[in-house]
Amino acid sequence: MDNRISAERHAAMRWRGLSGFLGVAMSAVIALGLTFGLPSRVAASDNLLHYAGGAVVTGAPKVYLIFWGSGWGMRTFNANGDMTFSNDLYGGAPRLQEMYKGLGTNGELWSGVMTQYCQGVALSATVCPNSSAHVAYPDGHALAGVYYDNQPVPINATKQQIGGEAVTMAELFGNSPNAQFVIASPPGSRPEGFPSQATGCARHDDASASFGTVVYTNLPYVMDLGVQCGMGVVNGGGPAGYLDGYTFAASHEFAESITDPILSWGWGQPGSGAEAGDMCLPPLDGFGPSQPVNVHFSTGTFAMTALWSNDTNTCETAHSILPVRVLVPNLVGETVAQAKQVLLAHGLVLGSTSSHVDCNNLGLVTSQNPLAGNLVLAGTAVNITVGTKPSPPAVCS
């Protein structure tokens, strides 16, 4: 059995609080490192994530945010159309909605880190060719649905109950390979014994249903634990930092739900169980910006987790969006030699060259495929047709 399964569920996200005596921000950083329980690095021969042979999310990610339980209180809506709740004293619910709405906007490159990973490559691969099916970049509409399920729920809901709620919501909204269901529990609740060794401050998982596998996140109301779950880790101990841990935890699970949606079958570190977010839990000396950072979306600025990048062998909070795509240039009217040079300058190559009779464009490109203006993968071959003389005895007039 691949021991990354148990490592993810029982080690990768342990939360053990640390009371602050170094100031709120510093103690929150230390707490993040301890409470997520950094997996051991000695289990793998390198610090890279490896492909385990399963699927990643190759369609634009879709998040369904479920506010689960009557403990959220009375629902209203704010000026942005976000759900707000009378018992949500920190304003976490609208903050989450704006964070998910903002993914993939403003040209943000935090989401680019995940696009370097893919599916369909060799088992244990650590790199993805441009031609492989990469993790998709959010299309700016990642928040696909929001729902308030105001039924009474147990204070200590079990894994089975949370997974069952995810399945119910997948039936309601429809399930797909790029969907994830975030089950946000209300203030005062302790889903799966939060913060337990199995659950931590948040975790992602999958549940089986008659219609397929449902990917979901168990997201407790982490503000109940303050610094233990990252409050103030980026923006300090005042109101500006109250929700740092909430968006940190949500972004952590979002990232891992699209790079390793079915636990242990996507991208992770063999032996240790670490996934893309786990590899960058603070404090992590020598591995890049391991602290969460503020990331700017069109919907606001949010404290987001750093993510592991195999490309650079470090933690990153920004990365170019992969696979690299380029616009096909216009080749019509160019000679074959000129067309080849133009394509090379755009990161493309010349494919097949055919000809047809065209006395007005002898030796010049008259058509191409793909057409100019199409967005294609870098390295794509562009086929051309060139004008030529008719076969003898016919001549150009």
C-alpha positions as CSV (number, residue, x, y, z in Angstrom):
1,M,0.0,0.0,0.0
2,D,1.2,3.5,-0.8
3,N,2.0,4.9,2.6
4,R,1.2,8.4,1.4
5,I,-2.5,7.7,2.1
6,S,-2.0,7.4,5.9
7,A,0.6,10.0,5.9
8,E,-1.7,12.6,4.4
9,R,-4.6,11.7,6.6
10,H,-2.8,11.3,9.9
11,A,0.4,13.3,9.7
12,A,0.4,16.0,7.1
13,M,-2.0,18.4,8.8
14,R,-1.7,18.1,12.6
15,W,-2.5,21.3,14.5
16,R,-1.0,21.8,17.9
17,G,-1.4,25.3,19.1
18,L,1.3,27.5,20.5
19,S,0.5,30.4,22.7
20,G,2.2,33.5,21.6
21,F,5.0,35.2,23.4
22,L,6.9,36.4,20.4
23,G,4.1,38.6,19.1
24,V,1.0,37.5,17.2
25,A,2.5,37.2,13.7
26,M,5.6,35.3,14.8
27,S,3.7,32.9,17.0
28,A,1.2,32.3,14.3
29,V,4.0,31.3,11.9
30,I,5.4,28.9,14.5
31,A,2.0,27.5,15.2
32,L,1.4,26.9,11.5
33,G,4.5,24.8,11.2
34,L,3.8,22.8,14.3
35,T,0.1,22.3,13.9
36,F,0.2,21.2,10.3
37,G,3.0,18.8,11.5
38,L,5.6,19.0,8.7
39,P,6.1,15.6,7.2
40,S,9.6,14.2,7.4
41,R,11.8,14.9,4.4
42,V,14.1,12.0,4.9
43,A,11.5,9.6,3.5
44,A,12.3,10.7,-0.1
45,S,15.6,10.9,-1.9
46,D,14.7,14.4,-3.1
47,N,12.5,17.3,-2.2
48,L,10.3,17.0,-5.2
49,L,6.7,16.0,-5.7
50,H,6.3,12.8,-7.7
51,Y,3.4,11.7,-9.9
52,A,1.5,8.7,-8.5
53,G,-0.4,7.8,-11.7
54,G,-3.9,9.3,-11.1
55,A,-5.9,12.2,-12.2
56,V,-5.4,15.9,-11.5
57,V,-7.9,18.7,-12.3
58,T,-7.4,19.5,-16.0
59,G,-10.6,21.5,-16.4
60,A,-11.1,25.0,-14.9
61,P,-11.6,24.3,-11.1
62,K,-15.1,24.8,-9.8
63,V,-15.7,25.4,-6.0
64,Y,-19.0,24.8,-4.4
65,L,-19.0,26.5,-1.0
66,I,-21.4,25.0,1.5
67,F,-22.2,26.7,4.8
68,W,-23.2,23.7,6.8
69,G,-25.4,23.8,9.9
70,S,-27.9,26.1,11.6
71,G,-25.0,27.3,13.8
72,W,-24.2,29.9,11.1
73,G,-27.4,31.8,12.2
74,M,-29.5,34.1,10.1
75,R,-28.5,34.5,6.5
76,T,-28.4,37.9,4.6
77,F,-26.5,39.2,1.6
78,N,-24.0,42.0,1.3
79,A,-23.5,44.5,-1.5
80,N,-21.3,42.0,-3.4
81,G,-24.0,39.4,-3.3
82,D,-22.2,37.3,-0.8
83,M,-23.9,35.3,1.9
84,T,-23.4,36.7,5.4
85,F,-24.5,35.2,8.7
86,S,-25.5,36.5,12.1
87,N,-23.2,34.2,14.0
88,D,-20.1,34.8,11.8
89,L,-18.6,37.5,14.0
90,Y,-15.4,37.6,12.1
91,G,-17.0,37.9,8.7
92,G,-15.3,34.7,7.4
93,A,-18.2,33.7,5.1
94,P,-18.0,36.7,2.7
95,R,-14.3,36.6,2.8
96,L,-14.2,33.1,1.5
97,Q,-16.6,33.8,-1.2
98,E,-14.5,36.8,-2.5
99,M,-11.3,34.7,-2.3
100,Y,-12.8,31.9,-4.5
101,K,-14.3,34.5,-6.9
102,G,-10.9,36.1,-7.3
103,L,-9.0,33.0,-8.3
104,G,-7.6,33.4,-11.8
105,T,-8.3,37.2,-12.0
106,N,-6.0,40.2,-12.3
107,G,-3.5,37.9,-14.0
108,E,-2.6,36.5,-10.6
109,L,0.2,34.0,-10.7
110,W,-0.4,32.2,-7.4
111,S,-2.6,29.8,-9.3
112,G,0.2,29.4,-11.8
113,V,2.2,27.4,-9.4
114,M,-0.2,24.5,-9.7
115,T,-0.3,24.5,-13.5
116,Q,3.2,22.9,-13.7
117,Y,1.7,19.6,-12.5
118,C,-0.1,17.2,-14.9
119,Q,-1.5,13.7,-15.5
120,G,-0.7,10.9,-17.9
121,V,3.1,11.0,-17.5
122,A,5.3,8.2,-16.3
123,L,4.8,6.9,-12.7
124,S,7.0,8.9,-10.3
125,A,7.7,11.6,-12.9
126,T,8.7,15.0,-11.4
127,V,8.3,17.1,-14.6
128,C,5.5,17.6,-17.1
129,P,6.1,18.1,-20.8
130,N,4.3,21.0,-22.5
131,S,2.2,18.5,-24.4
132,S,0.8,16.8,-21.3
133,A,-2.6,17.5,-19.6
134,H,-1.7,20.1,-17.0
135,V,-3.6,21.3,-14.0
136,A,-5.9,24.0,-15.3
137,Y,-5.7,27.6,-14.4
138,P,-8.9,29.0,-12.8
139,D,-11.0,30.9,-15.3
140,G,-11.9,33.7,-13.0
141,H,-15.2,32.1,-12.0
142,A,-13.9,29.4,-9.6
143,L,-16.8,29.9,-7.2
144,A,-19.5,27.9,-9.0
145,G,-22.1,27.8,-6.3
146,V,-22.8,28.8,-2.7
147,Y,-25.4,27.1,-0.5
148,Y,-26.6,27.4,3.1
149,D,-27.7,24.0,4.4
150,N,-29.3,25.2,7.7
151,Q,-30.2,21.9,9.1
152,P,-29.0,21.2,12.7
153,V,-25.6,19.3,12.6
154,P,-23.6,17.6,15.3
155,I,-21.0,19.7,17.0
156,N,-18.5,16.9,16.5
157,A,-19.5,15.8,13.0
158,T,-17.7,12.7,11.9
159,K,-15.8,12.2,8.7
160,Q,-18.7,10.0,7.4
161,Q,-21.2,12.8,8.1
162,I,-19.1,15.5,6.4
163,G,-18.4,13.2,3.4
164,G,-22.1,12.5,3.3
165,E,-22.9,16.2,3.2
166,A,-20.4,16.6,0.3
167,V,-22.2,13.8,-1.6
168,T,-25.6,15.4,-1.0
169,M,-24.3,18.7,-2.3
170,A,-22.8,17.0,-5.4
171,E,-26.2,15.5,-6.1
172,L,-27.7,19.0,-5.8
173,F,-25.2,20.9,-7.9
174,G,-23.9,18.1,-10.1
175,N,-20.6,16.5,-9.8
176,S,-17.6,16.7,-12.3
177,P,-13.9,15.9,-12.3
178,N,-13.1,19.6,-11.8
179,A,-15.5,20.1,-8.9
180,Q,-14.7,20.4,-5.2
181,F,-17.1,20.9,-2.3
182,V,-16.0,23.0,0.6
183,I,-17.9,22.0,3.7
184,A,-17.6,25.0,6.0
185,S,-18.7,24.3,9.6
186,P,-20.1,27.0,11.8
187,P,-18.6,28.8,14.8
188,G,-18.3,26.7,17.9
189,S,-18.3,23.3,16.1
190,R,-15.6,20.7,16.1
191,P,-15.8,18.7,12.9
192,E,-13.9,15.5,13.2
193,G,-12.7,16.6,16.6
194,F,-11.0,19.7,15.2
195,P,-8.2,20.3,15.8
196,S,-7.3,16.6,15.9
197,Q,-4.3,14.8,14.4
198,A,-6.5,13.5,11.6
199,T,-8.2,16.8,10.8
200,G,-5.9,19.6,11.7
201,C,-7.2,23.1,10.9
202,A,-8.6,21.8,7.6
203,R,-8.2,18.8,5.3
204,H,-9.3,17.6,1.9
205,D,-10.6,14.1,1.1
206,D,-12.8,12.2,-1.2
207,A,-16.1,10.3,-0.8
208,S,-17.6,7.6,-2.9
209,A,-21.0,8.0,-4.4
210,S,-23.1,6.0,-6.8
211,F,-22.4,8.7,-9.5
212,G,-18.6,8.8,-8.9
213,T,-16.0,10.2,-6.5
214,V,-16.7,13.5,-4.7
215,V,-13.8,15.7,-3.8
216,Y,-14.3,17.8,-0.7
217,T,-12.7,19.9,2.0
218,N,-13.5,19.8,5.7
219,L,-13.1,23.5,6.6
220,P,-13.7,24.2,10.3
221,Y,-14.3,27.7,11.7
222,V,-10.6,28.2,12.4
223,M,-11.0,31.6,14.0
224,D,-12.2,29.8,17.1
225,L,-8.6,28.7,17.7
226,G,-7.0,32.1,17.0
227,V,-3.2,31.9,16.5
228,Q,-3.3,28.1,16.6
229,C,-4.8,28.2,13.1
230,G,-3.0,31.1,11.7
231,M,-4.9,34.2,12.8
232,G,-2.6,37.2,12.2
233,V,0.1,35.1,10.4
234,V,0.4,37.7,7.6
235,N,-1.4,40.8,8.6
236,G,-0.9,40.9,12.3
237,G,-3.1,40.6,15.4
238,G,-5.6,43.3,14.6
239,P,-8.8,43.1,12.5
240,A,-6.7,43.0,9.3
241,G,-5.3,39.6,10.3
242,Y,-8.3,38.0,11.9
243,L,-9.1,35.9,8.7
244,D,-5.5,35.1,7.7
245,G,-5.8,31.6,8.9
246,Y,-9.1,31.0,7.2
247,T,-8.0,32.0,3.7
248,F,-4.6,30.3,4.3
249,A,-6.4,27.0,5.2
250,A,-8.9,27.3,2.3
251,S,-6.2,28.1,-0.2
252,H,-4.0,25.2,1.0
253,E,-6.8,22.7,0.5
254,F,-7.9,24.2,-2.8
255,A,-4.4,23.8,-4.2
256,E,-4.1,20.2,-3.0
257,S,-7.6,19.3,-4.2
258,I,-6.6,20.0,-7.7
259,T,-3.0,18.6,-7.7
260,D,-3.9,15.5,-5.7
261,P,-7.7,15.3,-5.7
262,I,-7.9,11.6,-4.9
263,L,-5.5,11.2,-2.0
264,S,-2.1,9.7,-2.9
265,W,-2.9,9.4,-6.6
266,G,-1.9,12.8,-7.8
267,W,1.3,14.7,-6.8
268,G,3.0,14.1,-3.5
269,Q,6.3,13.2,-1.9
270,P,6.8,9.4,-1.7
271,G,7.1,8.2,1.9
272,S,6.4,11.5,3.7
273,G,2.9,12.1,2.4
274,A,3.6,15.8,1.7
275,E,1.5,17.5,-0.9
276,A,2.1,20.9,-2.7
277,G,1.0,22.9,0.3
278,D,2.4,20.7,3.0
279,M,5.9,21.1,1.6
280,C,5.7,24.8,2.4
281,L,4.4,25.0,5.9
282,P,6.3,27.4,8.0
283,P,8.8,27.5,9.5
284,L,10.8,26.0,6.6
285,D,14.3,27.4,6.4
286,G,16.0,27.3,3.1
287,F,13.0,26.4,1.0
288,G,11.7,29.8,-0.3
289,P,8.9,31.9,1.0
290,S,7.3,29.3,3.2
291,Q,5.1,31.8,5.0
292,P,1.7,32.6,3.7
293,V,1.6,35.9,1.7
294,N,-0.9,38.4,0.6
295,V,-2.0,37.7,-3.0
296,H,-3.9,40.4,-4.9
297,F,-7.0,39.3,-6.9
298,S,-9.6,41.5,-8.5
299,T,-11.9,40.8,-5.5
300,G,-9.4,41.8,-2.9
301,T,-6.2,40.8,-1.1
302,F,-6.0,37.5,0.7
303,A,-3.5,35.6,2.8
304,M,-2.6,32.5,0.7
305,T,-0.4,29.5,1.3
306,A,3.0,29.1,-0.5
307,L,3.1,26.1,-2.8
308,W,5.9,23.7,-3.7
309,S,7.4,24.1,-7.2
310,N,9.3,21.3,-8.8
311,D,10.4,23.6,-11.5
312,T,12.4,25.8,-9.1
313,N,12.9,23.3,-6.3
314,T,11.5,25.8,-3.8
315,C,8.3,27.2,-2.3
316,E,6.6,29.8,-4.6
317,T,3.8,32.2,-4.4
318,A,3.9,33.1,-8.1
319,H,4.7,31.1,-11.2
320,S,4.2,31.4,-15.0
321,I,1.0,29.8,-16.2
322,L,1.7,26.4,-17.9
323,P,1.6,24.9,-20.4
324,V,3.0,27.8,-22.3
325,R,0.6,28.9,-25.1
326,V,1.4,31.3,-27.9
327,L,-0.5,33.1,-30.6
328,V,-0.1,31.7,-34.1
329,P,1.4,34.5,-36.4
330,N,0.1,35.3,-39.9
331,L,2.3,33.5,-42.4
332,V,0.3,34.3,-45.6
333,G,2.5,36.1,-48.1
334,E,5.8,34.9,-46.6
335,T,8.3,32.6,-48.4
336,V,8.9,29.2,-46.8
337,A,12.2,30.4,-45.3
338,Q,10.6,33.5,-43.9
339,A,7.6,31.5,-42.5
340,K,10.1,29.1,-40.7
341,Q,11.9,32.0,-39.1
342,V,8.7,33.7,-38.0
343,L,7.5,30.5,-36.4
344,L,10.7,30.0,-34.6
345,A,10.5,33.5,-33.2
346,H,7.1,32.7,-31.8
347,G,8.1,29.4,-30.2
348,L,6.5,27.3,-33.0
349,V,7.8,25.0,-35.7
350,L,7.1,24.5,-39.4
351,G,5.0,21.4,-40.1
352,S,4.1,20.1,-43.5
353,T,4.4,22.1,-46.7
354,S,2.0,21.4,-49.5
355,S,1.4,23.3,-52.8
356,H,-1.4,24.4,-55.0
357,V,-1.5,26.2,-58.3
358,D,-1.5,30.0,-57.7
359,C,0.4,32.0,-60.3
360,N,-0.2,35.2,-58.4
361,N,1.7,33.9,-55.3
362,L,4.5,31.8,-56.6
363,G,6.6,30.5,-53.7
364,L,4.5,32.3,-51.1
365,V,2.3,31.0,-48.3
366,T,-1.3,31.1,-49.3
367,S,-2.9,29.4,-46.3
368,Q,-1.9,27.9,-43.0
369,N,-3.2,25.6,-40.3
370,P,-3.7,26.5,-37.4
371,L,-5.0,29.9,-38.5
372,A,-3.3,33.1,-37.4
373,G,-4.5,34.3,-34.0
374,N,-5.2,30.9,-32.6
375,L,-3.8,30.2,-29.1
376,V,-1.8,27.0,-29.2
377,L,0.9,25.2,-27.2
378,A,4.4,26.3,-27.6
379,G,6.2,23.9,-30.0
380,T,3.1,23.3,-32.1
381,A,3.7,22.6,-35.8
382,V,2.0,24.9,-38.3
383,N,1.3,23.5,-41.7
384,I,1.4,25.7,-44.8
385,T,0.3,25.7,-48.4
386,V,2.5,27.5,-51.0
387,G,1.6,28.8,-54.4
388,T,3.2,27.1,-57.4
389,K,3.2,26.9,-61.2
390,P,0.8,24.5,-63.0
391,S,2.3,21.3,-64.3
392,P,3.5,21.5,-68.0
393,P,2.3,22.1,-70.6
394,A,0.2,24.5,-68.7
395,V,1.8,27.8,-67.9
396,C,1.0,30.9,-65.9
397,S,-0.5,33.5,-68.1
